[in-house]
Amino acid sequence: MKRKHFFAIFLCFLMVFAFTACEASAGNISETDSTSQKAEAVSDIAEKGTTQQVEDKDKKQQANTSVNDDTEEPSGGSNILVVYFSRTGEQYGVGVIDKGNTAIVADMIIETTGADSFEILPQDDYYPYTYDELTEVAKKEQNENARPAYAGDIPDLSQYETIFIGAPVWWGDWPMICYTFFENNADSLAGKTLIPFSTHAGSGLSGFDSKLSSALPNSTVGEGLAISGSDAQNDQDSVRVTVNDWLSGLGF
Ligand SMILES: Cc1cc2nc3c(=O)[nH]c(=O)nc-3n(C[C@H](O)[C@H](O)[C@H](O)COP(=O)(O)O)c2cc1C
């Protein structure tokens, strides 16, 4: 009995130590545009991520389209749309989160511009909640140039002139599910202004703008914004200032 007690306490200490070590190393990724450095940084994250399990795997798919209630216009009245992809669960440098870093930035844009929004959610949410496992699945999708399906119906895009599109940087690129969105809606997005934004752990915008232009050559791509994921989670006052300065520079 006593030995069991001791073993349980020892295990607790071990888990706390492992997570603290991961968090400490998380702050060490520096801004870089080098793909190899990015790859190293991400594999470092993957190696040092914890194996903390999140039991909330049955999280239900929620309605992913929302029309901003602040506008006087009827449903679909805004000419600005924010499309975003974002994950909850265990994330790099911020522990387990119940609101994704990119979702936080998306909400700031929605709040300031009065935009409607569409969240890209995977059709069958097979993405793991644990960080290590998620990096593996994402790497496989990238290697296979996969086009994972998303859930829900895209709103009628014809009413929107400007579409903000945001996502976390995954392995130095847009998550592959975003390419599914780009390709499925290329015709409807033609002629519109697309403004990319990322959250990241050191890789910045990671060419989201040029990659968006290549994927959608008939759209105009505006100046993008990159926000550190841990700032989005932990320093929202200053992120809001950065987001609003950027929006104001774009004329919003
Ligand atoms: C699969 C995966 C790959 C990642 N790759 C990178 C990367 O290449 N560069 C980087 O700076 N951060 C990388 N990150 C960190 C995320 O971009 C960062 O934590 C982001 O803010 C998460 O946003 P979210 O909470 O909206 O999903 C990666 C995270 C995951 C899960």
The ligand as an SDF file (V2000), in Angstrom:
LIG
                    3D

 31 33  0  0  0  0  0  0  0  0999 V2000
    0.9460   20.1430  -36.9520 C   0  0  0  0  0  0  0  0  0  0  0  0
    1.5900   21.4010  -36.5040 C   0  0  0  0  0  0  0  0  0  0  0  0
    2.6360   21.9370  -37.2200 C   0  0  0  0  0  0  0  0  0  0  0  0
    3.1910   23.1630  -36.8380 C   0  0  0  0  0  0  0  0  0  0  0  0
    4.1700   23.7010  -37.6050 N   0  0  0  0  0  0  0  0  0  0  0  0
    4.6610   24.9150  -37.2800 C   0  0  0  0  0  0  0  0  0  0  0  0
    5.6560   25.5410  -38.0970 C   0  0  0  0  0  0  0  0  0  0  0  0
    6.0890   25.0140  -39.1190 O   0  0  0  0  0  0  0  0  0  0  0  0
    6.1000   26.7500  -37.7170 N   0  0  0  0  0  0  0  0  0  0  0  0
    5.6330   27.3840  -36.6100 C   0  0  0  0  0  0  0  0  0  0  0  0
    6.0670   28.4880  -36.3230 O   0  0  0  0  0  0  0  0  0  0  0  0
    4.6890   26.8250  -35.8260 N   0  0  0  0  0  0  0  0  0  0  0  0
    4.1970   25.6140  -36.1330 C   0  0  0  0  0  0  0  0  0  0  0  0
    3.2230   25.0420  -35.3560 N   0  0  0  0  0  0  0  0  0  0  0  0
    2.6550   25.8110  -34.2190 C   0  0  0  0  0  0  0  0  0  0  0  0
    1.3030   26.4550  -34.5890 C   0  0  0  0  0  0  0  0  0  0  0  0
    1.4000   27.1630  -35.7980 O   0  0  0  0  0  0  0  0  0  0  0  0
    0.8550   27.4390  -33.5020 C   0  0  0  0  0  0  0  0  0  0  0  0
    0.8260   26.7950  -32.2770 O   0  0  0  0  0  0  0  0  0  0  0  0
   -0.5140   28.0260  -33.8340 C   0  0  0  0  0  0  0  0  0  0  0  0
   -0.6960   29.2230  -33.1270 O   0  0  0  0  0  0  0  0  0  0  0  0
   -1.6640   27.0900  -33.5140 C   0  0  0  0  0  0  0  0  0  0  0  0
   -2.8690   27.7440  -33.8540 O   0  0  0  0  0  0  0  0  0  0  0  0
   -4.3050   27.1620  -33.5310 P   0  0  0  0  0  0  0  0  0  0  0  0
   -4.4460   27.1200  -32.0160 O   0  0  0  0  0  0  0  0  0  0  0  0
   -5.2400   28.1550  -34.1370 O   0  0  0  0  0  0  0  0  0  0  0  0
   -4.4290   25.8130  -34.1600 O   0  0  0  0  0  0  0  0  0  0  0  0
    2.6920   23.8300  -35.6970 C   0  0  0  0  0  0  0  0  0  0  0  0
    1.6700   23.2570  -34.9560 C   0  0  0  0  0  0  0  0  0  0  0  0
    1.1120   22.0550  -35.3450 C   0  0  0  0  0  0  0  0  0  0  0  0
   -0.0090   21.4700  -34.5510 C   0  0  0  0  0  0  0  0  0  0  0  0
  1  2  1  0
  2  3  1  0
  2 30  2  0
  3  4  2  0
  4  5  1  0
  4 28  1  0
  5  6  2  0
  6  7  1  0
  6 13  1  0
  7  8  2  0
  7  9  1  0
  9 10  1  0
 10 11  2  0
 10 12  1  0
 12 13  2  0
 13 14  1  0
 14 15  1  0
 14 28  1  0
 15 16  1  0
 16 17  1  0
 16 18  1  0
 18 19  1  0
 18 20  1  0
 20 21  1  0
 20 22  1  0
 22 23  1  0
 23 24  1  0
 24 25  2  0
 24 26  1  0
 24 27  1  0
 28 29  2  0
 29 30  1  0
 30 31  1  0
M  END
$$$$
